[in-house]
Amino acid sequence: MAWFHASACRFYGSVSPGPNSHFFTIDVGECEWLKNLAASLPPDVPRLNYEGFAFNVVPLLEGQCPPTENHTMTAPVYRLYNRGFERGIDINHRYTASRQIVETMKARGWIEEGVAWCIRPNGPWT
């Protein structure tokens, strides 16, 4: 299998009109949709603004974190959402590789959105 990675799109709202939050995605469709949505909204409407690519990660392969080029396993990074839009507060997403943190956040009302991407166990690409 050929080794591959994906670049994470980075978005940020703004302090005013908001949301005062960062958001990351490696889903090309989600990235393009958010860019187009921001471009279609007037400047006084809360939106996420595209800031570019933030970092490289390992995408899921057939729904699983794939092994690296030297056959070591990658680890999942989970994305959670605070339900801010429906609660009338800034939207926030959190990313963690810890299942314990996922469960703690879910107990506090956060929504688990699944595995966002995978990470290499031995650090960044060289």
N, C-alpha and C positions, 0 to 999 in steps of 0.2 A: 504494500500500500504506500502511495506517495504521501509524504508529510505535508500538512498545510496548516495555515492559521488564518484568522480573520481580524480585521480592524474594527474596533469599537467606535461607533459614532458618539460624540459627546454633545449634549445639549445642556443649556442653562436658561432658566427663566430670566428673572431680574428681580431686584428688590421691589421695584414698583413698575408695572402693575403686578408682577409676580409671574409664575411661582418662584420663590426664592429657593431654588433647588436644581441640582444636576440630575441628568438622566443619561444612561448609557444603553446602547443596543448594538448587537452585531447583525441583527436582522435587516437586510438591505431594504426590504419593503417597508418595514417600520421606520427606518431612517429616512427614506424618501418621503413617506407619508407625513412625518413630522416636519420635514423641511418645507414641503408644499403647504401644509396647514399654516405654518408660521408666516410664510410669504403671502398667504391669502387674508390674513387678519390685520386689522388696523393696529397701529402702534400702542394704543391705549387698552388693548385687550390682552389678558394674560395668555402667554404662550411660551413654548420652549424654543429657544433659538439655537440653531446649529453652530457649533464651535470648531468642528473638524474632527479628525481622528485622534483618539486619546491614547490607545495602546493596542497591542496585538494579543489575542487569546486563541484558544483552541475551540473551534465550533464542535457541536455535537455531530456525531456520525451515526445515522440510523437511530437517533434517539438516545445514544449513549456517549459517554466521554471515551474517546478513542485512546489507544496507546500512543506513545511518542515514537519518534523514529528509532529510538533504541529499545523499544518495547516496554518501557515503564508506563504505568497507568497515569492518566491525567485525573484531576479532581474536579468535581462539579462546583460551580459557583451559583448560588441560588439568588433569585430576585424576589423581593417583597415590596408590597405597596401599602401605604397607610390609609387608603380610601379617602384621601384629602378632598377630592372633588365633591363627593357626595356629602362630606361633613362640613364643607364650606371653609376649609383651611388649605394652606399650601399643600400641593401634592408632594409626596416624597417617596423615593424608592431607596431601598437598602440592598446591598450585595454582600453575601457572606459564603464562605466555604464550610461553615460549621452548621451541622444539623441541629445541634443544641441551641444555637442562637436562633435558627429558624423557628424552632418549637417555642422558644421563649417569646419571640416577637408575635407569633400567631396567637399565643395566649393573651397578648396585650391588644389584639384586634387587627394586626397587620394581616394582609392577604398574601399567601405564597403564590407567586406567579410561575414557579418552576425553575428549571435550570436555565440560566441565561447564557452560559458558556462554560468552558472547562479551562483549567490552568495547568501549566507544566509543574511537576513537582520539584524541578531543579532550577527554577528561575527563568529570566527572559532569554530571548533568542540572542545569539552572539553573532 
